[in-house]
Amino acid sequence: MNKPGPLFAKPLSVLLGPALKDAFAKQGFASRELVTRWSDIVGAHVGANSEPMKIQWIRPVGDQPPEPATLVLRVNGPMALEIQHTSDVIIERVNRFFGWNAIGRIALRQAPLTRRSPRKTAKGPDGATVAKVASTLSEVEDDNLRAALARLGASIKRN
């Protein structure tokens, strides 16, 4: 009787990639990087208060060159005026990300943002607990390894 082969876990991005690609394509996004890396592209302040909804492409007429698209942003109400005043900078940064003059203007929609706020990072273990755990690791010769194990042990004790 043959044994089944080993099971390999696949990243979630590999499994959901085709479905997400179709969903983003319906909103005018060629790739999902503009949405997933929004804060990196436009800066933390603008990224925390806005999110891209869709890109509206204008169909070229005849042999005319294509016109730049409109990027539609969902913006927290109070930040709409500030983002409107910085729209030239946002357009420049998005176009630099794309590598060509893809976006010509920005349209704002005032609404609550749909994404969750970023997770708060947990603070590290306190020094006294780390020192106490480190004192039990006298057999470990490497100082860096001993310090890492002490931090790990203190984190486990805290939980």
Accessible surface in RSA format (square Angstrom, percent):
REM  Atomic radii and reference values for relative SASA: ProtOr
REM  Chains: A
REM  Algorithm: Lee & Richards
REM  Probe-radius: 1.40
REM  Slices: 20
REM RES _ NUM      All-atoms   Total-Side   Main-Chain    Non-polar    All polar
REM                ABS   REL    ABS   REL    ABS   REL    ABS   REL    ABS   REL
RES MET A   1   237.48 123.0 152.94 101.2  84.54 201.3 126.79 107.8 110.69 146.7
RES ASN A   2   146.18 100.8 121.79 117.7  24.39  58.7  31.59  76.0 114.59 110.8
RES LYS A   3   188.72  92.1 163.52 100.3  25.20  60.0 108.24  97.4  80.48  85.7
RES PRO A   4   126.00  91.8  99.91  91.1  26.09  94.8 111.02  91.7  14.97  93.1
RES GLY A   5    50.96  62.8   0.00   N/A  50.96  62.8  30.77  84.4  20.19  45.2
RES PRO A   6   105.00  76.5  81.67  74.4  23.33  84.8  92.53  76.4  12.47  77.5
RES LEU A   7   176.28  98.2 147.14 105.3  29.14  73.3 148.72 104.4  27.56  74.2
RES PHE A   8   164.54  82.3 140.82  87.2  23.72  61.7 143.62  87.1  20.91  59.9
RES ALA A   9   107.72  99.0  67.51 104.2  40.21  91.5  77.82 109.6  29.90  79.2
RES LYS A  10   134.74  65.7 113.94  69.9  20.80  49.5  60.82  54.7  73.92  78.7
RES PRO A  11    83.88  61.1  71.39  65.1  12.50  45.4  83.29  68.8   0.60   3.7
RES LEU A  12   122.95  68.5 114.66  82.0   8.28  20.8 115.44  81.1   7.51  20.2
RES SER A  13    67.70  57.2  55.12  73.6  12.57  29.0  42.98  91.5  24.72  34.6
RES VAL A  14    90.01  59.2  73.34  66.4  16.68  40.2  80.22  69.7   9.79  26.6
RES LEU A  15   105.40  58.7  81.13  58.0  24.28  61.0  84.62  59.4  20.78  55.9
RES LEU A  16    79.78  44.4  79.75  57.1   0.03   0.1  79.78  56.0   0.00   0.0
RES GLY A  17    10.49  12.9   0.00   N/A  10.49  12.9  10.07  27.6   0.41   0.9
RES PRO A  18    90.99  66.3  84.33  76.9   6.66  24.2  90.61  74.8   0.37   2.3
RES ALA A  19    64.37  59.2  50.03  77.2  14.35  32.6  57.50  81.0   6.88  18.2
RES LEU A  20    71.58  39.9  71.50  51.2   0.08   0.2  71.58  50.3   0.00   0.0
RES LYS A  21   132.23  64.5 128.11  78.6   4.11   9.8  74.18  66.8  58.05  61.8
RES ASP A  22    89.19  62.5  86.87  86.5   2.32   5.5  22.38  52.7  66.81  66.6
RES ALA A  23    54.43  50.0  44.60  68.8   9.83  22.4  49.75  70.1   4.68  12.4
RES PHE A  24    37.99  19.0  37.51  23.2   0.47   1.2  37.99  23.0   0.00   0.0
RES ALA A  25    61.35  56.4  42.81  66.1  18.53  42.2  44.94  63.3  16.41  43.5
RES LYS A  26   175.37  85.6 139.34  85.5  36.03  85.8  90.05  81.0  85.32  90.9
RES GLN A  27    80.96  45.3  77.67  56.8   3.29   7.8  23.54  50.1  57.42  43.5
RES GLY A  28    18.86  23.3   0.00   N/A  18.86  23.3  15.05  41.3   3.81   8.5
RES PHE A  29     7.47   3.7   3.70   2.3   3.77   9.8   4.71   2.9   2.77   7.9
RES ALA A  30    93.64  86.1  60.35  93.1  33.29  75.7  71.61 100.8  22.03  58.4
RES SER A  31    48.80  41.2  39.57  52.8   9.23  21.3  33.98  72.4  14.83  20.8
RES ARG A  32    74.03  31.1  71.47  36.4   2.56   6.1  11.05  15.1  62.98  38.2
RES GLU A  33    68.11  39.1  68.11  51.5   0.00   0.0  25.39  49.1  42.72  34.9
RES LEU A  34     0.70   0.4   0.70   0.5   0.00   0.0   0.70   0.5   0.00   0.0
RES VAL A  35    47.35  31.2  36.15  32.7  11.20  27.0  36.15  31.4  11.20  30.4
RES THR A  36    93.11  66.2  55.36  56.1  37.74  89.9  56.81  76.3  36.29  54.9
RES ARG A  37   111.78  46.9 109.05  55.6   2.73   6.5  32.83  44.9  78.95  47.8
RES TRP A  38     6.21   2.5   5.27   2.5   0.95   2.2   5.27   2.8   0.95   1.5
RES SER A  39    51.83  43.8  46.06  61.5   5.77  13.3  28.28  60.2  23.55  33.0
RES ASP A  40   111.22  77.9  77.53  77.2  33.69  79.7  22.84  53.8  88.37  88.1
RES ILE A  41    19.34  11.0   4.54   3.4  14.81  35.7  10.56   7.6   8.78  23.8
RES VAL A  42     1.20   0.8   0.00   0.0   1.20   2.9   0.00   0.0   1.20   3.3
RES GLY A  43    25.75  31.8   0.00   N/A  25.75  31.8  25.11  68.9   0.64   1.4
RES ALA A  44    80.92  74.4  69.18 106.8  11.73  26.7  70.49  99.3  10.43  27.6
RES HIS A  45   104.38  57.0  95.24  66.2   9.13  23.4  78.95  81.4  25.42  29.6
RES VAL A  46    19.76  13.0  19.55  17.7   0.22   0.5  19.55  17.0   0.22   0.6
RES GLY A  47     0.01   0.0   0.00   N/A   0.01   0.0   0.00   0.0   0.01   0.0
RES ALA A  48    63.71  58.6  44.46  68.6  19.25  43.8  51.61  72.7  12.10  32.1
RES ASN A  49    26.41  18.2  26.41  25.5   0.00   0.0   0.00   0.0  26.41  25.5
RES SER A  50     0.00   0.0   0.00   0.0   0.00   0.0   0.00   0.0   0.00   0.0
RES GLU A  51    14.08   8.1  14.08  10.7   0.00   0.0   8.94  17.3   5.14   4.2
RES PRO A  52    11.43   8.3   0.78   0.7  10.65  38.7   0.78   0.6  10.65  66.2
RES MET A  53    58.38  30.2  44.01  29.1  14.37  34.2  49.15  41.8   9.24  12.2
RES LYS A  54    69.72  34.0  69.72  42.8   0.00   0.0  20.63  18.6  49.09  52.3
RES ILE A  55     7.80   4.4   1.68   1.3   6.12  14.8   1.68   1.2   6.12  16.6
RES GLN A  56    74.63  41.7  69.66  50.9   4.97  11.8  30.34  64.6  44.28  33.6
RES TRP A  57   115.28  46.3  88.74  43.0  26.54  62.3  83.32  44.4  31.95  51.8
RES ILE A  58    86.82  49.4  77.05  57.4   9.77  23.6  80.91  58.3   5.91  16.0
RES ARG A  59   210.66  88.4 198.54 101.2  12.12  28.9  73.12  99.9 137.54  83.4
RES PRO A  60    76.11  55.5  51.96  47.4  24.15  87.8  58.31  48.1  17.80 110.6
RES VAL A  61   111.70  73.5 106.32  96.3   5.38  13.0 109.68  95.3   2.03   5.5
RES GLY A  62    71.11  87.7   0.00   N/A  71.11  87.7  41.00 112.5  30.11  67.4
RES ASP A  63   154.50 108.2 118.18 117.6  36.32  85.9  44.27 104.2 110.23 109.9
RES GLN A  64   111.37  62.3 101.66  74.3   9.71  23.1  32.04  68.2  79.33  60.2
RES PRO A  65   107.81  78.6  96.74  88.2  11.07  40.2 102.88  84.9   4.92  30.6
RES PRO A  66    99.01  72.2  80.56  73.4  18.45  67.0  80.58  66.5  18.43 114.5
RES GLU A  67    98.20  56.4  92.13  69.7   6.07  14.5  29.80  57.6  68.39  55.8
RES PRO A  68    51.15  37.3  41.97  38.3   9.18  33.4  44.34  36.6   6.81  42.3
RES ALA A  69     0.32   0.3   0.00   0.0   0.32   0.7   0.01   0.0   0.31   0.8
RES THR A  70     9.83   7.0   9.83  10.0   0.00   0.0   1.24   1.7   8.59  13.0
RES LEU A  71     0.16   0.1   0.16   0.1   0.00   0.0   0.16   0.1   0.00   0.0
RES VAL A  72     0.32   0.2   0.32   0.3   0.00   0.0   0.32   0.3   0.00   0.0
RES LEU A  73     0.00   0.0   0.00   0.0   0.00   0.0   0.00   0.0   0.00   0.0
RES ARG A  74    49.99  21.0  49.99  25.5   0.00   0.0   0.21   0.3  49.78  30.2
RES VAL A  75     0.00   0.0   0.00   0.0   0.00   0.0   0.00   0.0   0.00   0.0
RES ASN A  76    44.33  30.6  43.18  41.7   1.15   2.8  10.16  24.5  34.17  33.0
RES GLY A  77    34.01  41.9   0.00   N/A  34.01  41.9  19.25  52.8  14.76  33.1
RES PRO A  78   128.85  93.9  94.43  86.1  34.42 125.1 107.80  89.0  21.06 130.9
RES MET A  79    27.05  14.0  27.04  17.9   0.01   0.0   6.87   5.8  20.17  26.7
RES ALA A  80     7.01   6.4   6.87  10.6   0.13   0.3   6.96   9.8   0.05   0.1
RES LEU A  81   115.52  64.3 112.02  80.1   3.50   8.8 113.66  79.8   1.86   5.0
RES GLU A  82    80.32  46.1  74.65  56.5   5.67  13.5  33.84  65.5  46.48  37.9
RES ILE A  83     0.45   0.3   0.33   0.2   0.12   0.3   0.33   0.2   0.12   0.3
RES GLN A  84   108.55  60.7 101.36  74.1   7.18  17.1  23.22  49.4  85.32  64.7
RES HIS A  85   139.62  76.3 107.96  75.0  31.66  81.0  79.16  81.6  60.46  70.4
RES THR A  86    47.25  33.6  45.63  46.3   1.62   3.9  46.89  63.0   0.35   0.5
RES SER A  87    25.75  21.8  25.75  34.4   0.00   0.0   7.18  15.3  18.57  26.0
RES ASP A  88   112.46  78.8 106.03 105.5   6.43  15.2  34.36  80.9  78.10  77.9
RES VAL A  89    69.46  45.7  69.01  62.5   0.44   1.1  69.46  60.3   0.00   0.0
RES ILE A  90     2.35   1.3   2.35   1.8   0.00   0.0   2.35   1.7   0.00   0.0
RES ILE A  91    27.37  15.6  27.14  20.2   0.23   0.6  27.37  19.7   0.00   0.0
RES GLU A  92   100.46  57.7  93.73  70.9   6.73  16.0  36.16  69.9  64.30  52.5
RES ARG A  93    86.09  36.1  83.03  42.3   3.06   7.3   7.84  10.7  78.25  47.4
RES VAL A  94     0.01   0.0   0.01   0.0   0.00   0.0   0.01   0.0   0.00   0.0
RES ASN A  95    21.34  14.7  19.29  18.6   2.06   4.9  12.51  30.1   8.83   8.5
RES ARG A  96   160.03  67.2 136.86  69.8  23.17  55.2  75.71 103.5  84.32  51.1
RES PHE A  97    64.01  32.0  33.25  20.6  30.76  80.0  42.54  25.8  21.47  61.4
RES PHE A  98    55.40  27.7  30.31  18.8  25.09  65.3  33.10  20.1  22.30  63.8
RES GLY A  99    64.48  79.5   0.00   N/A  64.48  79.5  32.11  88.1  32.37  72.5
RES TRP A 100   141.82  56.9 128.60  62.2  13.22  31.0 123.97  66.1  17.85  29.0
RES ASN A 101    95.51  65.9  84.20  81.4  11.31  27.2  34.32  82.6  61.20  59.2
RES ALA A 102     0.98   0.9   0.98   1.5   0.00   0.0   0.98   1.4   0.00   0.0
RES ILE A 103     0.75   0.4   0.13   0.1   0.62   1.5   0.13   0.1   0.62   1.7
RES GLY A 104    40.52  50.0   0.00   N/A  40.52  50.0  17.33  47.6  23.19  51.9
RES ARG A 105   143.58  60.3 142.90  72.8   0.68   1.6  57.81  79.0  85.77  52.0
RES ILE A 106    22.03  12.5   1.43   1.1  20.60  49.7   1.43   1.0  20.60  55.9
RES ALA A 107    12.20  11.2   7.43  11.5   4.77  10.9  12.20  17.2   0.00   0.0
RES LEU A 108    44.39  24.7  21.79  15.6  22.60  56.8  21.79  15.3  22.60  60.8
RES ARG A 109   106.58  44.8 103.70  52.9   2.88   6.9  41.00  56.0  65.59  39.7
RES GLN A 110   121.73  68.1  88.09  64.4  33.64  80.1  24.44  52.0  97.29  73.8
RES ALA A 111    36.07  33.2  28.09  43.3   7.98  18.2  35.57  50.1   0.50   1.3
RES PRO A 112   115.03  83.8 104.29  95.1  10.74  39.0 109.71  90.6   5.32  33.0
RES LEU A 113    36.96  20.6  14.97  10.7  21.99  55.3  14.97  10.5  21.99  59.2
RES THR A 114   101.81  72.4  67.86  68.8  33.95  80.9  57.61  77.4  44.19  66.8
RES ARG A 115   100.59  42.2  77.38  39.4  23.21  55.3  62.73  85.7  37.86  22.9
RES ARG A 116   216.62  91.0 195.55  99.7  21.07  50.2  79.55 108.7 137.07  83.1
RES SER A 117    96.63  81.7  72.91  97.3  23.71  54.6  46.02  98.0  50.61  70.9
RES PRO A 118   123.71  90.2 100.88  92.0  22.83  83.0 112.22  92.6  11.49  71.4
RES ARG A 119   222.21  93.3 196.51 100.2  25.70  61.2  80.12 109.5 142.09  86.1
RES LYS A 120   200.75  97.9 170.56 104.7  30.19  71.9 119.63 107.7  81.12  86.4
RES THR A 121   131.88  93.8 104.12 105.6  27.76  66.1  78.84 105.9  53.04  80.2
RES ALA A 122    91.20  83.9  54.07  83.4  37.13  84.5  63.60  89.6  27.60  73.1
RES LYS A 123   174.30  85.0 160.69  98.6  13.61  32.4 112.93 101.6  61.38  65.4
RES GLY A 124    51.60  63.6   0.00   N/A  51.60  63.6  29.40  80.7  22.20  49.7
RES PRO A 125    31.40  22.9  14.13  12.9  17.27  62.8  14.83  12.2  16.58 103.0
RES ASP A 126    88.31  61.9  73.60  73.3  14.71  34.8  46.99 110.6  41.33  41.2
RES GLY A 127    55.48  68.4   0.00   N/A  55.48  68.4  38.81 106.5  16.67  37.3
RES ALA A 128    80.44  74.0  61.79  95.4  18.65  42.4  70.53  99.3   9.90  26.2
RES THR A 129    36.95  26.3  34.17  34.6   2.78   6.6  17.93  24.1  19.03  28.8
RES VAL A 130    31.03  20.4  31.03  28.1   0.00   0.0  31.03  27.0   0.00   0.0
RES ALA A 131    62.96  57.9  50.91  78.6  12.05  27.4  57.08  80.4   5.88  15.6
RES LYS A 132   137.06  66.9 128.86  79.1   8.20  19.5  83.17  74.9  53.89  57.4
RES VAL A 133    17.34  11.4  15.52  14.1   1.82   4.4  17.34  15.1   0.00   0.0
RES ALA A 134    29.41  27.0  24.93  38.5   4.48  10.2  25.15  35.4   4.26  11.3
RES SER A 135    82.77  69.9  51.50  68.7  31.28  72.0  51.03 108.7  31.75  44.5
RES THR A 136    96.45  68.6  71.62  72.6  24.83  59.2  71.13  95.5  25.31  38.3
RES LEU A 137    37.03  20.6  36.43  26.1   0.60   1.5  37.03  26.0   0.00   0.0
RES SER A 138    92.30  78.0  63.86  85.2  28.44  65.5  45.03  95.9  47.27  66.2
RES GLU A 139   153.96  88.4 127.01  96.1  26.95  64.2  64.10 124.0  89.86  73.4
RES VAL A 140    30.95  20.4  25.40  23.0   5.55  13.4  30.69  26.7   0.26   0.7
RES GLU A 141   161.32  92.6 136.15 103.0  25.17  59.9  55.06 106.5 106.26  86.8
RES ASP A 142    81.14  56.8  71.37  71.0   9.77  23.1  30.32  71.4  50.82  50.7
RES ASP A 143    97.83  68.5  91.36  90.9   6.46  15.3  32.12  75.6  65.71  65.5
RES ASN A 144   121.74  84.0 114.52 110.7   7.22  17.4  27.72  66.7  94.03  90.9
RES LEU A 145    88.25  49.1  84.54  60.5   3.71   9.3  88.17  61.9   0.08   0.2
RES ARG A 146    62.10  26.1  62.10  31.7   0.00   0.0  16.77  22.9  45.34  27.5
RES ALA A 147    45.18  41.5  38.39  59.2   6.78  15.4  44.75  63.0   0.43   1.1
RES ALA A 148    41.61  38.3  36.04  55.6   5.57  12.7  36.74  51.7   4.87  12.9
RES LEU A 149    63.45  35.3  59.39  42.5   4.07  10.2  59.51  41.8   3.94  10.6
RES ALA A 150     0.48   0.4   0.48   0.7   0.00   0.0   0.48   0.7   0.00   0.0
RES ARG A 151   125.05  52.5 124.77  63.6   0.29   0.7  48.26  66.0  76.79  46.5
RES LEU A 152   102.27  57.0  97.23  69.6   5.04  12.7 101.50  71.3   0.77   2.1
RES GLY A 153    18.83  23.2   0.00   N/A  18.83  23.2  17.66  48.5   1.17   2.6
RES ALA A 154     0.31   0.3   0.00   0.0   0.31   0.7   0.00   0.0   0.31   0.8
RES SER A 155    31.15  26.3  30.93  41.3   0.23   0.5  19.58  41.7  11.58  16.2
RES ILE A 156   116.03  66.0 106.05  79.0   9.99  24.1 108.74  78.3   7.29  19.8
RES LYS A 157   128.84  62.9  96.51  59.2  32.33  77.0  76.76  69.1  52.08  55.5
RES ARG A 158   116.31  48.8  81.25  41.4  35.05  83.5  65.47  89.5  50.83  30.8
RES ASN A 159   152.33 105.0  92.12  89.0  60.20 145.0  42.90 103.2 109.43 105.8
END  Absolute sums over single chains surface
CHAIN  1 A    12090.9       9775.5       2315.4       7227.0       4863.9
END  Absolute sums over all chains
TOTAL         12090.9       9775.5       2315.4       7227.0       4863.9
